[in-house]
Amino acid sequence: WYQRRVREAVVSTQSTGITEQGIKFVFNIITNKRNSTSLSSALPGVCSTYLSSLSTTSHLHIYRRKNTSFLPPSIPGSNMILIGAGTGVSPFLGFLDNVDSSSHVTEGVGHVTLITGNRYRGLDSVYEKEFQEHVTKERLNTWYRAFSRDEDSQWRYVQDVVRDKGEELVNGIVDKGAAVYVCGDAKGLGAGVWEAFVEMVGKWTGRSREESEVFMKELRTSKRYCEDIWS
């Protein structure tokens, strides 16, 4: 019997730092389907199942991995475009909480656009109440929501929003210096959002496909297109 080494689970925290309240993060309980008919049809995820079994008095061993490439702009008043699906919205709540409690409030808050994606509006809208509070406080200016399983949803995926609101988003990047932050899975969301932006930059600035890709790569190099994505 051979058991492969279980890899560590790395998650993005909602918290902008460790405080007296601890750290916060959100996770999904994963259940994978087996192909073999001789085994149980469901295979629970190792880390998510373990976390869901803990109580408020349980002890959890963690380690911190410093992330220096996915941080809110240090300049007060900077514009941001935040894009995340599922649990990928978690760090953005931290971004907005940080703005709400920092000197940015008195020095001027830039325009913040949030694009979120979930399956069902009524079942898994992560942090809906908290984001709505930021809308009320005018820390979050524009919020577009995509729902992939709701038939009446205007958009299915976050990249659909990027294409539909392409002129607005590209104008924010080109003319208003907005920084883009993308958080979620690499294969679906990461690649899909990148492709959508390449298309929209070409459409609304008149650049060729090659020129649009160069423009996007320059944004990434200058840390104005930041990704926290996983496979």
N, C-alpha and C positions, 0 to 999 in steps of 0.2 A: 504494500500500500504506500503510495507516494502522495504527499500533500504539498502543493505549491505554496511558496511563501506568500502570505497575505500582504499586499502593499498597503502603505499608509493611506489614509483618507485625508486629503487636503481640502479645506473648505474656506470660503471667504467669509469673514465675520461682518456682521452688521455694525459692530462697535468700531469707533475710530480709535479706541484705545482701551486699555484695561482700567476700569474704575472700581469704586467700592461696590458697584452693582455687578461686577464681573464682566464677562464678554457675552455677546449674543450672536447666534447664527441660526440659520434655518436649513432644514434638510427634508428630503422626501423619503418615505419608506418605500424601498425598492423591492419589487417582486418580479423575478425573471421567469419566463416560461421555459420549461425543459422540452427538448425535442423527443426524448426517449419515452415511449409509452410504458416502460417497465418501472419508471421512477415517478415520484410525485410530480404533478403538473406545475407546481410552483416552487421556486428556489429563492428564499428570502435573501436580501442583501445582507452581507456580514455586518458592516458598520452601522447602516441605518437601523437594522433590527436591534442591534445592541443598544444604540442610543435611545430608541423608543422604549426600551425596557427599563431605563433608569428612572429613579425617583428624585425628588428634590433634595434628598439627603445623600444621594449616591456620590461617590468620588470617581472622577474621570481623569485619566492620565492624558495630557496633551503636550505638544511642543509648539512653539511659535516659529513660523517661517516669515521673516521680514519681507514685505513687499514694497519695493521702492519705485515701482513702475506703474502702480495703479492707485494714484492719490489725487484728491481734488486739486485744482489749480491753486497755487500759492498766492496769486495776485488777486486782491479783493475786486469784486465786480466782474470776474470772468464769466463768460457765457458757457454753458454746458449742455451737451446732448447726451442723455443717459439711456442706454438700451440694454434691456435684460429680459430673460424669459424664465419662468418658474422660480426656482430658488436663486437665480442669477440677479434678482432685484435686490437682494439683501444688502450688498455694500452701498447701494445708492441711498438707502434709508440712512445709512451712516453718513454719507456725503451731506445729505440735507440736514441731519441732526447737527453736524459739525458747523454748517453755515448758520444754523439757527442759534448756536451758542457761542459763536466766535465774533471777532471784531468786524467780520464781513457785514454784519447787520447794520452797523453804524456807518461803515465806509461805502455802502452801496452793494447790493446783491445783483449779479448779472442775471440774464434771462436763462432759466433752466427748463429744458424740454425733457420729458420722460416718456419713453416708449416701452411698454411692458407686454409680455405675451404669456398667456395661460391657456389651458384647455377649455375649462368651463367657467363662465362668469360667476355662477352661483356656488361652485364647489372649491375652487382652488385659487382665488384671487389673493395672492400673498400680500400681506401688509396693506390691504385696501384702506382700512381705517386710518393708519398712520400716514399714508401718502395723501389722503384726503385732508388731513389736518394741515399738512404743508401747503396744500392748495389754498386752504382757508387763510393761512398766515401769509400767503403770497411769496412763499419761499420756492414753490413749484408753480411755474407759470402756465405750462402746457403739458397735458397728460393724454397720450394716445394709448389705447388699449386694444390688443388683438386677442381673439379667442378662437383657437383652431377647431374646436368641436361644436361651437354654437352656430347653428345655421343662420341666425339673424345678425351675426357679427359683421361689422363693416370690413374688418380685416381678419385674416386667419393667422398670419405670422408677422413678427416685427419687421421683417424685410419688406412685407407688403406695405407697411406704413411708410418706410423709407422711400419706396417708389412713389407712393401716392402723395406724400408731402415732400417730394424731392426738391422742388424749387425753394421752399421755405428752409429746409435743412441745409442745402448747399449755400444759400444766401447767408445763413448763420455762420457757416464755416468760412466762406470766402470773404465776406464783407464785414462780419462782426467778430471774427476771431474765435468762434466757439470751439471748444475741445470736445471730442467724442469719446465716450466710454462704453465699451461693450463687454457684457458679462453673461456667460452661459456656456453651452456645449460647443466645442470647436467645429465639429463636422456639420451640424445643422445651422445653428445660429451664427457662429463665427464666420464661416465661409459665406453664408447667405447674406449677411449684413454687409460684408466687405464687397461682394459682387454688386449688391444693390447700390452702394455708394459710388463704386466705379462707374456704373451705368448713369447714375444721376449727375455726377460731376460732368460727364461727357455731354449729357443732354442739356444741362442748364448753363454750362460755360463754353460750349462749343469746342471742347477739347476732343481729340481723337481718343480711341481706346487706349493706345499706348501712353498718350499724354495724361490721361485720367489715372492710369495705374501709377505713373511716376508721381503725380500730385498726391495720391493717397499714401504712397510709400514715404513721401517727404513729411506728410502729417504724422505718420507713425514714428519716423526718426526724430521729429521735433517734439514728441510726446503730446501731440494734439489728437492722436488716434490711439487710444490705450485699450488693451484687451486683457481681460482676466477670464480665460477660457480653458476648458478641460475636455478630454476625450472620454 
